[in-house]
Amino acid sequence: TFDDLMAAIAQGEGLRATDATDMNETSSRSHCVLTLSVAQRDPSTGEALRSKVNLVDLAGSERGAKSGHRNRRMLREAICINASLTALNHCIRALTDPTARHVPYRQSRLTWMLQDSLGGTAKTVLVANL
């Protein structure tokens, strides 16, 4: 239901890590993935149709010197954020390269979670808010 969806979003928002940096007062320190799975059955044929939508809010790539990381935790977070964004880049490059023999989905949890939404017959849209 809609109320269940809003409760899940509120729970996820409460668990999401944010912290102030020199570049952003409420910098996201983690990625956020909301997966909506929809299943429908045709009553006349009994055929099932399944769809999945992933809404992904990626934490921004950061340069430590510009962001002013104040402690080891923030530096570790930035390293993990940048590593997963790099892994996503590697997957997208492999998917768009007709000579690529392998897509490295296992490089990060993010790409592993999104693998069925990136390749095959999936439709992917990227919206950037700069």
Solvent accessible surface area in square Angstrom, and as a share of the most:
residue,aa,sasa,rsa
1,T,131,0.76
2,F,145,0.60
3,D,109,0.56
4,D,92,0.48
5,L,52,0.26
6,M,86,0.38
7,A,65,0.50
8,A,51,0.40
9,I,66,0.34
10,A,66,0.51
11,Q,125,0.55
12,G,30,0.28
13,E,108,0.48
14,G,67,0.65
15,L,142,0.71
16,R,39,0.14
17,A,42,0.33
18,T,78,0.45
19,D,42,0.22
20,A,43,0.33
21,T,11,0.07
22,D,97,0.50
23,M,123,0.55
24,N,74,0.38
25,E,144,0.65
26,T,96,0.56
27,S,7,0.04
28,S,30,0.20
29,R,10,0.04
30,S,36,0.23
31,H,45,0.20
32,C,41,0.25
33,V,40,0.23
34,L,41,0.20
35,T,61,0.36
36,L,58,0.29
37,S,89,0.58
38,V,88,0.50
39,A,77,0.60
40,Q,122,0.54
41,R,149,0.54
42,D,61,0.32
43,P,134,0.84
44,S,101,0.65
45,T,97,0.56
46,G,33,0.32
47,E,123,0.55
48,A,42,0.33
49,L,115,0.57
50,R,173,0.63
51,S,60,0.39
52,K,88,0.37
53,V,72,0.41
54,N,31,0.16
55,L,95,0.47
56,V,55,0.31
57,D,75,0.39
58,L,59,0.30
59,A,1,0.01
60,G,47,0.46
61,S,84,0.54
62,E,25,0.11
63,R,177,0.65
64,G,33,0.31
65,A,107,0.83
66,K,125,0.53
67,S,1,0.01
68,G,21,0.20
69,H,34,0.15
70,R,145,0.53
71,N,73,0.37
72,R,200,0.73
73,R,103,0.38
74,M,3,0.01
75,L,88,0.44
76,R,140,0.51
77,E,35,0.16
78,A,4,0.03
79,I,102,0.52
80,C,83,0.50
81,I,6,0.03
82,N,45,0.23
83,A,58,0.45
84,S,14,0.09
85,L,34,0.17
86,T,64,0.37
87,A,3,0.03
88,L,22,0.11
89,N,65,0.33
90,H,73,0.32
91,C,0,0.00
92,I,79,0.40
93,R,160,0.58
94,A,16,0.12
95,L,65,0.33
96,T,101,0.59
97,D,63,0.33
98,P,133,0.84
99,T,111,0.64
100,A,40,0.31
101,R,239,0.87
102,H,133,0.59
103,V,33,0.19
104,P,24,0.15
105,Y,35,0.13
106,R,201,0.73
107,Q,99,0.44
108,S,21,0.13
109,R,212,0.77
110,L,9,0.05
111,T,0,0.00
112,W,124,0.43
113,M,101,0.45
114,L,11,0.05
115,Q,56,0.25
116,D,87,0.45
117,S,24,0.15
118,L,32,0.16
119,G,12,0.12
120,G,84,0.81
121,T,130,0.76
122,A,39,0.30
123,K,184,0.78
124,T,87,0.50
125,V,128,0.73
126,L,150,0.75
127,V,128,0.73
128,A,73,0.57
129,N,148,0.76
130,L,209,1.04
